[in-house]
Amino acid sequence: MTIQTDIKQSLRQMLAVMEQERQALAAMDLQSIVECAASKSALGDRLQAAANDDLDEESLSLIDAARRLNEVNRQVRNLVAANVSARLDALTGAASVYRAQGTRGSHRPVAANPRA
């Protein structure tokens, strides 16, 4: 198998994994999301060895498609995270459940006895 063929095969696999990831995100299937992340990482390691000299027009087109799909998945992931955050806020009746203690703003603590 030539370097060109291996690169194209890996890029096609990456696109397939990204499509699976999109579906897993839409279904909120955590196990599939984790599996997709592992597959993307392994494919990324395989593609890292490719040099720019090994890329033809088809490979560049596959890379562009992978970038676009990865961006779509990132946006979907962010929407899911915002939705979960909003639901947690609604359940707790407070915003920013994930804030670290002491970072709620620059407000001074209110004394129990204002005259003290």
C-alpha positions in Angstrom: 0.0 0.0 0.0 1.4 3.4 -0.9 1.7 6.4 1.4 -1.0 8.2 -0.7 -3.4 5.3 -0.4 -2.8 4.9 3.3 -3.4 8.6 3.9 -6.6 8.6 1.9 -7.9 5.5 3.7 -7.1 7.0 7.1 -8.9 10.3 6.1 -12.0 8.4 4.9 -12.0 6.4 8.2 -11.7 9.8 10.1 -14.7 11.1 8.2 -16.7 8.0 9.0 -15.8 8.2 12.7 -16.7 11.9 12.8 -20.1 11.0 11.3 -20.6 8.4 14.0 -19.5 11.0 16.6 -22.2 13.4 15.3 -24.8 10.8 15.6 -23.6 9.9 19.1 -23.7 13.5 20.1 -27.2 13.9 18.8 -28.3 10.7 20.7 -26.2 11.8 23.8 -24.7 8.3 23.7 -21.7 8.7 26.0 -20.2 5.3 25.3 -20.2 6.0 21.5 -18.8 9.5 22.1 -15.9 8.0 24.1 -15.2 5.3 21.5 -15.2 7.9 18.7 -12.8 10.1 20.6 -10.4 7.1 21.0 -10.7 6.3 17.3 -10.1 9.9 16.2 -7.0 10.0 18.4 -5.6 6.8 16.9 -6.4 8.0 13.4 -4.8 11.4 14.2 -1.6 9.6 15.3 -1.6 7.7 12.1 -2.1 10.8 10.0 0.5 12.8 11.9 3.3 10.9 10.1 2.2 12.2 6.7 4.2 14.9 5.2 2.7 17.8 3.1 4.6 16.4 0.1 2.4 13.3 0.3 -0.8 15.2 -0.2 -2.6 15.3 -3.5 -5.8 17.3 -4.4 -8.1 14.5 -3.2 -6.3 14.2 0.2 -6.5 18.0 0.6 -10.2 17.8 -0.1 -10.7 15.0 2.4 -8.8 17.1 5.0 -11.0 20.0 4.4 -14.2 17.9 4.8 -12.8 16.5 8.0 -12.1 20.0 9.3 -15.6 21.1 8.5 -17.2 18.0 10.1 -15.0 18.4 13.2 -16.2 22.0 13.5 -19.9 20.9 13.2 -19.3 18.3 15.9 -17.6 20.9 18.1 -20.6 23.2 17.8 -23.1 20.4 18.5 -21.0 19.4 21.6 -21.0 23.0 22.8 -24.8 23.2 22.3 -25.3 20.0 24.3 -23.0 21.3 27.1 -25.0 24.6 27.2 -28.3 22.7 27.3 -27.1 20.5 30.2 -25.8 23.6 32.1 -29.1 25.4 31.6 -31.0 22.3 32.9 -28.7 22.1 36.0 -29.2 25.8 36.6 -33.0 25.3 36.4 -32.8 22.4 38.8 -30.7 24.1 41.4 -32.2 27.5 41.0 -28.8 29.0 40.7 -26.6 29.9 37.8 -23.0 28.7 37.2 -23.0 25.5 39.2 -19.5 24.7 37.9 -17.9 27.9 39.2 -15.1 27.4 41.7 -15.7 28.7 45.2 -14.6 32.3 45.6 -15.1 33.3 42.0 -18.7 34.4 42.2 -17.7 38.0 41.6 -16.1 40.9 43.5 -19.0 41.3 46.0 -18.1 41.7 49.6 -19.6 39.2 52.0 -22.8 40.4 53.8 -22.4 40.6 57.5 -25.0 38.9 59.6 -25.4 42.1 61.7 -25.0 45.2 59.5 -24.3 47.4 62.5 -21.4 45.2 63.7 
